[in-house]
Amino acid sequence: MDELENLRKLHPDVAIIYADYYGAAMEIFLSPEQFGIENPLVACCGGGGPYGVSETARCGNGEYKVCDDPQLYGSWDGFHPSEAVYKAIATGLIWGSYTQPPIATTTISCLQITELSSSVEYKVLYEL
């Protein structure tokens, strides 16, 4: 954090925000039920196995299956987070304690957040 302060002093007209993406993601995997995720480590699209991932039936190739409700899964295909996880991470970064200073209280970002709140994508993102 000392280095961030040095950068902020060097560039006083720039909003430099530290974002803890990892911390926001780990909160989801430690308490998935808080985010409506029932299968945090299982792939929605894949070929079975303990985590829904198979070498012979990868998502989009071979005899793969897609789950009925992707919002209940933490992983889309065993490699990429699901939309539910991305939504929770984004909410944690924008409104939670995973940025320093908090994005929602940064004067420069308020205009962009206000503009986002009128978009369909943001409304979906913010509904937790």
C-alpha positions as CSV (number, residue, x, y, z in Angstrom):
1,M,0.0,0.0,0.0
2,D,3.0,2.3,0.5
3,E,3.8,2.1,-3.2
4,L,0.2,3.0,-4.1
5,E,0.5,6.1,-1.9
6,N,3.7,7.0,-3.7
7,L,2.0,6.7,-7.1
8,R,-0.9,8.8,-5.8
9,K,1.5,11.5,-4.8
10,L,3.3,11.4,-8.1
11,H,-0.1,11.6,-10.0
12,P,-2.5,13.7,-7.9
13,D,-5.0,14.2,-10.8
14,V,-5.4,10.4,-11.3
15,A,-7.7,8.2,-9.3
16,I,-5.6,5.1,-8.5
17,I,-7.7,2.3,-7.0
18,Y,-6.4,-1.0,-5.7
19,A,-8.8,-3.9,-6.4
20,D,-8.6,-7.2,-4.6
21,Y,-10.1,-9.4,-7.2
22,Y,-8.9,-12.6,-5.5
23,G,-10.4,-11.6,-2.1
24,A,-13.8,-10.9,-3.8
25,A,-13.7,-14.2,-5.6
26,M,-12.7,-16.2,-2.5
27,E,-15.6,-14.8,-0.6
28,I,-17.9,-16.5,-3.1
29,F,-16.1,-19.8,-2.8
30,L,-16.1,-19.7,1.0
31,S,-19.8,-18.8,1.3
32,P,-21.4,-19.7,-2.0
33,E,-24.9,-19.9,-0.5
34,Q,-24.7,-16.2,0.2
35,F,-24.6,-15.7,-3.6
36,G,-27.2,-18.3,-4.5
37,I,-24.5,-20.7,-5.8
38,E,-25.2,-24.4,-4.9
39,N,-22.2,-25.9,-6.8
40,P,-19.2,-23.6,-6.4
41,L,-16.6,-26.0,-7.8
42,V,-18.7,-27.9,-10.4
43,A,-18.7,-26.9,-14.1
44,C,-22.1,-26.2,-15.6
45,C,-21.0,-27.2,-19.1
46,G,-18.9,-30.3,-19.3
47,G,-18.8,-34.1,-19.2
48,G,-19.3,-35.4,-15.7
49,G,-16.5,-36.3,-13.3
50,P,-16.2,-35.0,-9.8
51,Y,-16.1,-31.3,-11.0
52,G,-18.1,-31.7,-14.2
53,V,-14.9,-31.6,-16.3
54,S,-13.8,-34.4,-18.6
55,E,-10.9,-34.7,-21.1
56,T,-13.2,-36.5,-23.6
57,A,-16.3,-34.3,-23.2
58,R,-15.3,-30.7,-22.8
59,C,-17.9,-27.9,-23.1
60,G,-18.6,-27.5,-26.8
61,N,-16.8,-30.7,-27.9
62,G,-17.8,-34.3,-27.8
63,E,-20.7,-35.6,-25.6
64,Y,-20.9,-32.6,-23.3
65,K,-23.9,-31.6,-21.1
66,V,-25.1,-28.2,-20.0
67,C,-26.8,-27.8,-16.6
68,D,-30.4,-26.6,-16.3
69,D,-29.6,-23.5,-14.2
70,P,-26.1,-21.9,-14.8
71,Q,-26.7,-19.4,-12.0
72,L,-26.3,-22.2,-9.4
73,Y,-22.8,-23.0,-10.6
74,G,-19.5,-21.4,-9.8
75,S,-17.8,-22.5,-13.0
76,W,-19.0,-22.4,-16.6
77,D,-16.7,-25.0,-18.1
78,G,-14.1,-25.8,-15.4
79,F,-11.8,-23.0,-16.6
80,H,-14.0,-19.9,-16.6
81,P,-16.1,-18.6,-13.8
82,S,-19.9,-18.5,-14.3
83,E,-21.9,-15.4,-14.9
84,A,-23.1,-15.7,-11.3
85,V,-19.5,-15.5,-10.0
86,Y,-18.6,-12.6,-12.2
87,K,-21.6,-10.8,-11.0
88,A,-20.7,-11.3,-7.4
89,I,-17.1,-10.3,-7.9
90,A,-18.1,-7.1,-9.7
91,T,-20.6,-6.3,-6.9
92,G,-17.9,-6.9,-4.3
93,L,-15.5,-4.6,-6.2
94,I,-18.0,-1.8,-6.9
95,W,-20.0,-1.8,-3.6
96,G,-18.0,-3.9,-1.2
97,S,-14.8,-3.6,0.7
98,Y,-12.5,-5.0,-2.0
99,T,-11.2,-1.7,-3.4
100,Q,-9.0,0.9,-1.8
101,P,-10.4,3.5,-1.8
102,P,-13.9,2.1,-2.3
103,I,-15.0,2.6,-5.9
104,A,-18.6,3.7,-4.9
105,T,-17.2,6.5,-2.8
106,T,-14.6,7.8,-5.2
107,T,-15.6,11.2,-6.5
108,I,-14.2,10.6,-10.0
109,S,-15.9,7.3,-10.4
110,C,-19.4,8.5,-9.2
111,L,-20.3,9.8,-12.6
112,Q,-19.4,6.5,-14.3
113,I,-21.3,4.4,-11.6
114,T,-24.4,6.7,-12.0
115,E,-24.2,6.1,-15.8
116,L,-23.8,2.4,-15.3
117,S,-26.9,2.3,-13.0
118,S,-29.1,3.2,-16.0
119,S,-27.9,0.4,-18.2
120,V,-29.5,-3.0,-18.4
121,E,-26.2,-4.8,-17.8
122,Y,-25.6,-3.0,-14.5
123,K,-29.1,-3.7,-13.2
124,V,-28.6,-7.4,-13.8
125,L,-25.1,-7.2,-12.2
126,Y,-26.4,-5.4,-9.1
127,E,-29.3,-7.8,-8.3
128,L,-27.9,-10.1,-5.7
